[in-house]
Amino acid sequence: SFLAAPQASQSFSVNAVAPGAPTIGTATAGDAQASVSFTAPASNGGGTITGYIATSNPGGLTASGAGSPLTVGGLTNGLAYTFTVKATNSAGTGAASAPSNAVTPKGAQTITFANPPAQAFGTTPTLTATASSGLAVTFSSTTAGVCTITAGGTLAFLAAGTCTINADQAGDGSFLAAPQVSRSFSVNAATPGAPTIGIATAGDTQASVAFSAPTLTGGSPITGYTVTASPGGATASGAGSPITVAGLANGTAYTFTVKASNLAGAGPASAPSNAVTPKAAQTITFATLAAQIFGATPTLTATATSSLAVTFTSSTPAVCTITTGGTLAFVKAGTCTINADQAGDASFLPAPQLSRSFTVNPIVPGAPTIGTATPGNGQLLVSFVAPAATGGSPITGYTVSCLPGPVSASGAASPVVVPGLANGVSYACTVVATNAAGASAPSAAVTATPLGRSFTGPTGSGSGTASVSFTGGGATCAFAPQGTGAMQSAFFIPLTGNAKSPPLAPPEGIRFVHGLLDFVLLGCAPGSTMTFTVTYPFNLPGETAYYKYGPTPDNGTAHWYVLPATINGNTITFTITDGGLGDDDLAANGTVVDQGGPGIGTAQIPTLSEWMMAVLAMLLLATGFAGMRRHPPR
């Protein structure tokens, strides 16, 4: 609806305003001044900022400039200040910034520290230095391996070398820290201290001197030691202890001192050593020894070049001993080693020990001491005591020999069982001991008779030959010897004629055609049971019973009774328990006492040959069927 309007223009002035407040930064104190940093204000007021003004508080001292930082001078050292900053443009000066951090200007200071001259190791000098502020200076060492120093300046030296010391003053509320000042100087070595003397030991025209290093080295490594003898002044040097001083006179007493040396020279001497007297050497002549026989007591000899007496010791006392004078005594066979020594005297050193070894050969042992021979069934148990003299070699065994025979048996120790002997035969037995050298002489003899478990002999009635044997009772259970020692003499006994016979009359209507069987068993196991088998000359009737006379467990008075038995032809088998029925002593004591026989009724006597009838008639006439012996004499 309208055309464009003609443009109309007007002009007017835009006037600047004062800028905004700068942003305060950090104030840093100096000597009577402070440097203040800041950043330009966000608003320049529409005009270019032409400068900034920093103002102190207190004092109102100012500094101007085109930008950050501004340094405010004329401040009082030691007084705390804060600062504000304003910006200026063509419109004027703007608002002040916020106050800065508080800072205190401080005065500068310097240290005066003279360079020390060279020092001697072992001294303890004190260094000094001053600060222009008048404040105290402190010290420290940068060469702790050479020197140390207290804060107050007192030096201590650890080794020779170059010592470097720093001087510092840290400042205070009015003064800045002073620039550090360093000084270096030489620490010169001193001679070492005196070694500590040890023990001097004499030799042949010489002495060995021991010592310990000095505590003070003088700040430099010890390069050696010198030992000096008194009297005479003979010397010897070395790198360490001990040092041997040669060229001394044997028989003269000497003491010794020691000095230590380093780069600075030799230090003071140690205290004197103990007094020693050098002595001449000596040797021993000791001949090689031949083998010896155990039981001998030879005397050894040896000589020393000093002509002093040689003494002897044994290093094998389990084999041999020796007196200091050389008399030997042998403990057993083996290798004997003897040492020969000469301890020296005022003029001679101890001689080197000389040793000799030789063999000690064994001999046969002494004879054992015979003990007792205990009879057994076909054997004897022979006891003995080992010989006091072993011949120097362990006894390896013993041999027992019994005569007649001889019958022998061996064992490692007492007792020894000799088997294979004849029961009822008297044997004389001796013992020999054997070692590596052989057998000893025999012991004295012991006599004994083996016991048996069977017997064969004539019946007591003369009816022929009968035998008896038993089993059980233990290994040592056997018939006891009777009479004068012959085995089982009068074993089968007649009815009468002995003081210990049973009553004169047998049980009524009973005849003992074969007489009685009488025996004693010894060495049986108490309470054991034995089974007996008796064989007679001819068969027994079935009505035959085995009669015994004696007490029974239910009747302590001796009387006739029948012992249970088994009859088979001419053999009777029965059992007896020690202490039970059939054992006349009724005690379970290992001994069985018995007497009895097969009784036959008078109507049951078997038909016999005429010869046997004649024998029986004679027997009946002789005995009258009465009076039976209880026990044969023993």
C-alpha positions in Angstrom: 0.0 0.0 0.0 3.1 2.3 0.6 6.3 3.2 -1.2 9.6 3.1 0.8 10.0 6.2 2.9 13.0 8.5 2.4 15.8 7.7 5.0 16.2 10.2 7.8 19.6 10.3 9.9 20.4 11.9 13.3 23.8 11.9 15.2 24.5 12.2 19.0 27.5 11.5 21.5 27.9 8.4 23.7 30.0 9.3 26.7 32.3 6.8 28.5 31.9 5.9 32.2 34.5 4.9 34.8 35.8 1.3 34.4 34.9 -1.6 36.8 37.1 -2.8 39.7 40.1 -5.0 38.8 40.4 -8.6 40.3 43.1 -8.6 43.0 45.9 -11.2 42.7 48.8 -11.9 45.0 50.9 -9.5 47.0 54.6 -10.5 47.4 56.8 -8.7 50.0 60.3 -7.4 49.2 62.8 -5.1 51.0 60.6 -2.0 51.9 58.3 -2.8 49.0 55.7 -5.2 47.7 54.7 -6.4 44.3 50.9 -6.6 43.7 49.4 -8.6 40.9 45.9 -8.3 39.5 43.7 -8.8 36.4 41.9 -6.1 34.3 38.2 -5.4 35.2 35.5 -7.1 33.2 34.1 -3.7 32.2 36.3 -0.9 30.8 33.4 1.7 31.1 33.2 2.1 27.3 36.7 3.7 27.1 40.2 2.4 26.9 41.8 1.8 30.3 44.8 4.2 30.6 46.4 2.9 33.8 46.1 1.3 37.3 46.8 2.5 40.8 47.8 0.2 43.7 47.3 1.6 47.2 48.8 0.2 50.5 47.0 -0.2 53.8 48.1 1.2 56.1 50.0 4.2 54.9 48.1 4.8 51.6 51.3 4.5 49.6 50.6 4.1 45.9 52.2 2.9 42.7 50.8 3.5 39.2 51.4 1.6 36.0 49.9 0.4 32.7 49.4 -3.2 33.9 50.0 -6.0 36.5 52.1 -6.2 38.6 52.7 -2.9 40.3 55.5 -2.4 42.9 54.6 -0.2 45.9 57.8 1.2 47.5 58.5 3.2 50.6 57.0 0.5 52.9 58.2 -0.1 56.4 60.0 -3.5 56.8 58.4 -5.6 59.4 55.0 -4.1 59.0 52.1 -6.1 57.5 50.3 -4.5 54.5 47.3 -5.3 52.2 46.8 -3.7 48.8 43.8 -2.6 46.6 44.0 -1.7 42.8 41.8 0.8 40.8 41.6 1.1 37.0 41.4 4.5 35.1 40.0 5.5 31.6 39.0 8.8 30.0 35.9 9.0 32.2 37.9 8.7 35.4 39.0 6.2 38.0 36.8 3.2 38.9 36.1 1.3 42.1 38.9 -0.4 44.1 39.5 -4.1 44.0 39.1 -6.3 47.0 42.1 -6.2 49.4 45.1 -8.5 48.7 46.7 -11.0 51.0 48.7 -9.4 53.9 52.4 -9.3 53.3 55.3 -8.0 55.4 58.3 -6.5 53.7 61.7 -7.7 54.9 65.3 -6.5 54.7 68.0 -8.3 52.8 71.0 -9.8 54.6 74.4 -11.3 53.7 76.8 -13.8 55.4 80.5 -13.2 56.1 82.3 -16.6 56.3 86.1 -16.7 56.1 87.6 -19.7 54.3 89.2 -22.0 57.0 92.8 -23.1 56.6 93.8 -26.8 56.4 93.0 -28.7 59.5 94.7 -31.6 61.3 92.8 -34.9 61.8 92.0 -35.5 65.4 91.4 -31.8 66.2 88.0 -30.3 66.9 88.1 -26.7 65.8 85.0 -24.3 65.9 84.1 -22.3 62.8 82.5 -18.8 62.9 80.5 -16.7 60.5 78.3 -13.5 60.8 75.2 -12.2 59.1 74.6 -8.5 58.2 71.3 -8.8 60.0 73.1 -9.7 63.2 71.2 -13.0 63.3 73.0 -16.2 64.2 74.5 -18.3 61.4 74.1 -22.2 61.3 76.5 -24.7 59.7 76.1 -28.1 57.9 78.5 -30.5 56.2 78.1 -31.7 52.6 81.1 -34.2 53.1 79.8 -36.4 55.9 82.4 -39.1 55.1 85.2 -36.6 55.9 83.8 -34.2 58.5 80.7 -33.4 60.5 79.8 -30.1 62.2 77.3 -29.0 64.8 74.9 -26.2 64.0 77.0 -24.0 66.3 80.2 -24.7 64.3 82.2 -27.4 66.2 83.9 -29.7 63.7 84.7 -33.4 64.0 86.9 -35.3 61.4 86.2 -38.8 60.3 88.9 -39.2 57.6 91.5 -37.2 55.9 90.3 -35.4 52.7 88.4 -32.3 51.6 85.8 -30.9 54.0 83.0 -28.6 52.7 80.9 -26.6 55.2 77.7 -24.5 54.3 76.8 -21.3 56.3 73.1 -20.3 56.4 70.9 -17.6 58.0 67.2 -18.4 57.5 65.9 -14.8 58.2 63.2 -13.8 60.6 60.2 -11.4 60.7 62.4 -8.5 59.5 65.0 -10.1 57.3 64.9 -12.3 54.3 67.0 -15.6 54.3 70.6 -14.8 53.5 72.2 -16.4 50.4 74.1 -19.6 51.4 77.9 -19.4 51.6 80.1 -22.5 51.3 83.8 -23.0 52.3 86.1 -26.0 51.6 89.4 -26.9 53.2 91.7 -29.9 53.6 91.8 -32.3 56.5 95.3 -33.6 56.9 96.0 -37.1 58.3 97.6 -37.6 61.7 99.7 -40.5 62.9 97.6 -43.5 64.2 97.1 -44.3 67.8 99.0 -47.1 69.7 98.0 -50.7 68.9 96.8 -52.9 71.8 99.5 -55.5 72.6 98.5 -59.2 72.6 100.5 -62.3 73.5 104.1 -62.9 72.5 105.0 -66.6 71.9 108.6 -67.7 71.8 110.1 -69.9 69.0 113.6 -71.0 68.1 115.7 -67.7 67.9 112.4 -65.9 67.2 109.1 -64.8 68.7 105.6 -64.3 67.3 103.9 -61.2 68.6 100.1 -60.7 68.5 98.3 -57.4 68.7 95.1 -55.5 67.8 94.8 -52.5 65.5 94.5 -49.1 67.2 91.1 -47.5 67.7 92.4 -44.2 66.1 93.7 -44.6 62.6 94.7 -40.9 62.2 92.2 -40.4 59.4 94.1 -42.5 56.9 94.3 -46.3 56.4 97.0 -48.0 58.4 99.7 -49.1 56.0 101.7 -51.4 58.3 103.0 -52.3 61.8 106.5 -52.5 63.2 107.4 -54.7 66.2 110.5 -53.9 68.3 112.2 -56.3 70.7 113.7 -55.3 74.0 116.6 -55.8 74.7 118.5 -55.6 71.4 116.0 -53.6 69.4 115.4 -56.2 66.7 112.4 -55.3 64.5 110.0 -56.9 62.1 107.2 -55.3 60.0 104.0 -56.6 58.6 100.5 -55.7 57.4 98.8 -57.2 60.4 98.9 -59.4 63.5 100.9 -61.6 64.3 104.4 -60.5 63.3 107.4 -62.8 63.9 110.7 -61.1 65.1 113.7 -63.2 64.1 117.4 -63.1 65.1 116.8 -63.4 68.8 119.1 -65.2 71.2 117.8 -68.4 72.6 117.7 -68.3 76.4 117.2 -64.5 76.6 114.0 -63.0 77.9 112.4 -60.4 75.5 109.4 -58.1 75.6 108.0 -56.4 72.5 106.2 -53.2 71.5 104.2 -52.4 68.3 103.7 -49.2 66.3 101.1 -48.6 63.6 101.9 -46.4 60.5 99.8 -44.5 57.9 100.5 -41.8 55.4 101.3 -39.3 58.2 103.9 -41.6 59.7 104.3 -44.0 62.7 102.2 -43.6 65.8 103.1 -44.1 69.4 104.2 -47.6 70.7 101.9 -50.1 72.4 102.5 -51.2 76.0 105.2 -53.9 76.3 104.2 -57.5 75.7 104.6 -60.4 78.1 108.2 -61.6 78.5 109.2 -64.7 76.5 112.4 -66.6 76.1 113.2 -68.0 72.6 114.1 -71.7 72.7 115.8 -74.2 70.6 113.9 -76.8 68.6 114.1 -80.6 69.4 113.0 -83.8 67.7 112.1 -87.3 69.0 113.4 -90.6 67.8 110.8 -93.4 68.3 111.4 -96.7 66.5 108.6 -98.5 64.6 107.0 -101.1 66.9 106.5 -104.8 66.0 103.3 -106.7 66.7 102.7 -107.6 70.3 101.1 -110.5 72.1 98.1 -109.8 74.4 99.1 -110.3 78.0 102.6 -109.1 77.5 103.8 -105.9 79.3 106.6 -104.5 77.1 108.3 -101.2 77.9 108.8 -98.7 75.0 111.7 -96.3 74.7 112.2 -93.1 72.7 114.8 -90.3 72.8 114.8 -86.5 72.2 117.7 -84.5 70.6 117.5 -82.3 73.7 118.3 -85.4 75.9 115.2 -84.5 77.9 112.9 -87.4 79.0 110.2 -88.5 76.5 106.7 -89.3 77.8 104.1 -91.6 76.3 100.3 -91.6 76.0 97.9 -93.9 74.2 95.4 -92.6 71.7 93.7 -96.0 71.7 92.9 -96.6 75.4 90.3 -99.2 74.5 93.1 -101.4 73.1 96.1 -100.4 75.1 97.3 -98.1 77.9 100.8 -96.9 78.8 102.5 -95.3 81.7 104.4 -92.0 81.0 107.6 -94.1 81.5 106.6 -96.4 78.6 105.2 -99.6 80.2 102.4 -101.0 78.1 99.2 -102.8 79.2 96.9 -104.4 76.7 93.1 -104.2 77.1 92.1 -106.2 74.0 93.5 -107.2 70.6 93.5 -104.6 67.9 95.6 -101.7 66.7 97.5 -99.8 69.5 98.7 -96.2 68.8 101.2 -94.7 71.1 102.2 -91.0 71.2 105.7 -89.9 72.2 106.0 -86.3 73.5 108.7 -84.0 74.9 107.2 -80.8 76.4 110.5 -78.8 76.4 112.0 -76.7 79.1 113.6 -73.3 79.6 116.0 -73.9 76.7 114.0 -76.1 74.3 110.7 -75.9 72.6 108.2 -78.8 72.8 109.2 -81.5 70.3 106.7 -82.4 67.5 104.7 -85.3 68.6 105.7 -88.7 67.2 103.1 -91.6 67.0 103.6 -95.3 66.3 101.0 -98.0 65.7 101.3 -101.7 66.0 99.1 -104.8 66.2 98.1 -106.5 69.4 97.5 -110.2 68.6 95.0 -112.1 70.8 95.8 -115.3 72.8 93.5 -118.1 73.7 91.2 -117.2 76.7 91.5 -118.6 80.1 89.6 -121.7 81.2 85.9 -121.2 82.2 84.8 -121.9 85.7 82.7 -125.0 85.8 79.3 -124.8 87.5 76.6 -127.6 87.7 75.3 -130.2 85.4 71.5 -130.6 85.5 70.3 -134.1 84.4 67.6 -134.3 81.7 66.2 -137.0 79.4 69.3 -138.2 77.5 71.0 -134.9 78.1 72.8 -132.7 80.6 72.4 -128.9 81.1 75.9 -127.7 81.9 76.4 -124.3 83.4 79.6 -122.4 83.8 81.1 -118.9 84.4 83.0 -117.1 81.6 86.8 -116.9 82.1 88.2 -113.7 83.6 90.8 -113.5 80.9 89.4 -113.3 77.4 92.8 -113.3 75.7 92.2 -109.9 74.2 89.5 -111.0 71.8 85.8 -111.5 72.4 84.9 -115.1 73.2 83.0 -116.4 70.2 81.5 -119.5 71.9 81.9 -122.4 74.4 82.2 -126.2 73.8 81.1 -128.7 76.5 82.6 -132.2 76.2 81.3 -135.1 78.2 83.1 -138.5 78.8 82.6 -141.3 78.1 82.3 -140.6 74.4 83.2 -137.9 74.1 79.9 -136.2 73.4 80.1 -132.5 72.7 77.8 -129.5 72.3 78.5 -125.8 71.7 76.8 -122.5 72.6 77.3 -118.8 72.9 76.9 -118.6 76.6 76.1 -120.6 79.8 74.3 -123.0 80.1 74.9 -125.4 77.2 72.7 -128.5 76.6 74.6 -131.7 75.7 72.1 -134.0 74.0 72.6 -137.6 72.8 73.7 -139.0 76.2 72.7 -142.4 77.6 70.3 -142.3 80.5 71.7 -143.8 83.6 75.3 -143.4 82.6 77.5 -141.1 84.7 79.3 -138.4 82.6 82.2 -136.1 83.4 81.8 -132.8 81.5 84.3 -130.0 80.9 84.0 -126.6 79.1 86.5 -124.7 76.8 86.1 -121.1 75.6 87.0 -120.1 72.1 88.1 -116.7 70.7 89.9 -115.6 67.5 93.1 -117.2 68.7 91.7 -120.6 69.5 90.3 -122.7 72.3 91.2 -122.4 76.0 92.3 -125.1 78.4 89.4 -127.1 79.7 87.6 -126.3 82.9 87.5 -128.6 85.9 85.0 -131.5 85.4 81.5 -131.8 86.7 79.8 -135.2 87.0 76.1 -136.0 86.4 73.9 -138.8 85.1 71.1 -138.1 82.5 67.6 -139.0 83.6 65.3 -141.3 81.5 61.7 -141.7 80.5 61.9 -145.5 80.0 63.4 -148.5 81.7 63.7 -152.3 81.1 64.7 -154.8 83.7 63.8 -158.0 85.5 60.6 -158.2 87.4 60.6 -158.3 91.1 59.1 -161.8 91.1 61.6 -163.2 88.6 58.9 -163.8 86.1 61.0 -162.4 83.3 61.9 -159.0 81.8 59.5 -156.0 82.0 59.7 -152.5 80.6 58.0 -149.2 81.5 57.9 -145.8 79.7 55.8 -142.6 80.0 54.8 -139.5 78.1 53.9 -136.0 79.3 55.0 -134.0 82.3 57.2 -131.5 80.4 60.7 -131.6 78.9 62.6 -132.1 82.2 60.3 -134.7 83.7 62.2 -138.1 84.1 62.7 -141.1 86.3 64.8 -140.3 89.3 68.1 -142.2 89.7 68.1 -144.9 92.5 70.7 -146.8 94.5 74.3 -145.6 94.0 73.6 -143.7 90.8 72.9 -146.4 88.3 69.7 -145.5 86.5 66.6 -147.1 88.1 68.3 -149.9 90.0 65.8 -152.3 91.5 63.0 -150.6 89.5 60.8 -153.7 89.5 60.8 -154.9 93.1 59.7 -158.1 94.9 56.9 -158.2 97.3 59.0 -158.3 100.5 62.4 -157.7 101.8 62.6 -153.9 102.1 62.0 -151.6 105.0 59.6 -149.5 103.0 57.5 -152.4 101.7 53.7 -152.2 101.9 51.9 -154.4 104.4 53.0 -158.1 104.4 49.7 -159.2 102.8 48.4 -158.2 99.4 44.7 -157.5 99.0 42.7 -160.6 99.9 42.5 -163.1 97.0 45.1 -161.1 94.9 48.5 -162.2 93.8 51.3 -160.1 92.3 52.7 -162.5 89.8 55.3 -160.0 88.5 56.0 -158.2 91.8 55.6 -154.4 92.1 56.7 -151.4 90.0 58.4 -148.7 92.0 59.5 -145.3 90.7 59.9 -141.6 91.4 59.5 -138.9 88.7 61.4 -135.6 89.2 61.4 -132.3 87.3 57.8 -132.5 86.1 55.6 -129.6 85.4 53.6 -129.1 88.7 50.1 -130.6 88.3 50.9 -132.2 84.9 49.5 -135.6 83.8 51.7 -138.5 82.7 50.6 -141.6 80.8 52.5 -144.8 81.7 52.8 -148.0 79.6 54.1 -151.2 81.3 54.9 -154.3 79.3 55.2 -157.6 81.2 56.7 -161.0 80.2 53.3 -162.6 79.3 49.7 -161.7 78.7 47.6 -160.7 81.7 44.0 -162.0 82.2 41.2 -159.7 81.5 40.2 -159.6 85.2 43.7 -158.2 86.1 43.6 -154.8 87.9 46.5 -152.4 88.7 46.7 -152.2 92.5 48.4 -149.4 94.4 49.1 -148.9 98.1 49.1 -145.4 99.5 46.9 -142.4 100.5 44.2 -141.1 98.1 42.6 -137.7 97.9 39.6 -139.0 99.9 41.6 -141.1 102.4 44.8 -139.9 103.8 45.7 -143.3 105.4 47.7 -145.6 103.2 45.6 -148.4 101.8 45.2 -150.7 98.8 43.1 -149.3 96.0 42.7 -150.0 92.2 44.1 -147.4 89.8 42.1 -147.2 86.6 44.1 -148.8 83.8 43.7 -150.4 80.4 45.0 -153.9 79.9 45.8 -155.1 76.4 47.6 -158.5 76.3 50.8 -158.1 78.3 50.6 -154.3 78.4 49.0 -152.1 81.1 48.4 -148.4 80.4 47.4 -145.9 83.1 47.7 -142.2 83.9 48.8 -140.3 87.1 48.4 -136.6 87.7 51.0 -134.9 89.9 49.3 -134.4 93.3 46.3 -136.5 92.2 45.2 -140.2 92.4 48.3 -142.5 92.1 50.8 -139.9 93.4 51.7 -141.0 96.9 52.8 -137.5 98.1 49.5 -136.0 96.9 51.3 -132.7 96.2 51.4 -130.9 92.9 55.1 -130.2 93.3 56.6 -131.7 90.1 57.5 -135.0 91.9 55.5 -138.2 91.4 56.0 -141.1 93.9 54.4 -144.4 92.9 54.4 -148.1 93.8 52.0 -150.7 92.4 51.5 -153.7 90.2 49.1 -155.9 88.3 47.1 -158.0 90.7 45.6 -161.2 89.6 42.9 -163.2 91.4 44.0 -166.6 92.6 41.5 -168.3 90.4 42.8 -166.4 87.3 46.5 -167.5 87.3 47.1 -168.5 83.7 48.4 -172.0 82.7 52.2 -172.0 82.7 54.9 -174.2 81.4 56.4 -176.6 83.9 59.5 -174.4 84.1 57.4 -171.4 84.8 55.3 -173.3 87.4 58.5 -174.2 89.2 59.6 -170.6 89.2 56.3 -169.5 90.5 56.3 -172.2 93.2 59.7 -171.1 94.4 58.5 -167.5 94.4 55.4 -168.3 96.4 57.4 -170.3 98.9 60.0 -167.5 99.2 57.5 -164.7 99.7 54.5 -166.4 101.2 52.4 -163.9 99.1 53.0 -161.3 101.7 55.1 -158.3 102.6 55.7 -155.8 99.8 58.4 -153.1 99.9 57.1 -149.6 99.8 60.2 -147.9 98.3 63.7 -149.2 97.6 66.5 -147.4 99.4 67.7 -144.3 97.6 
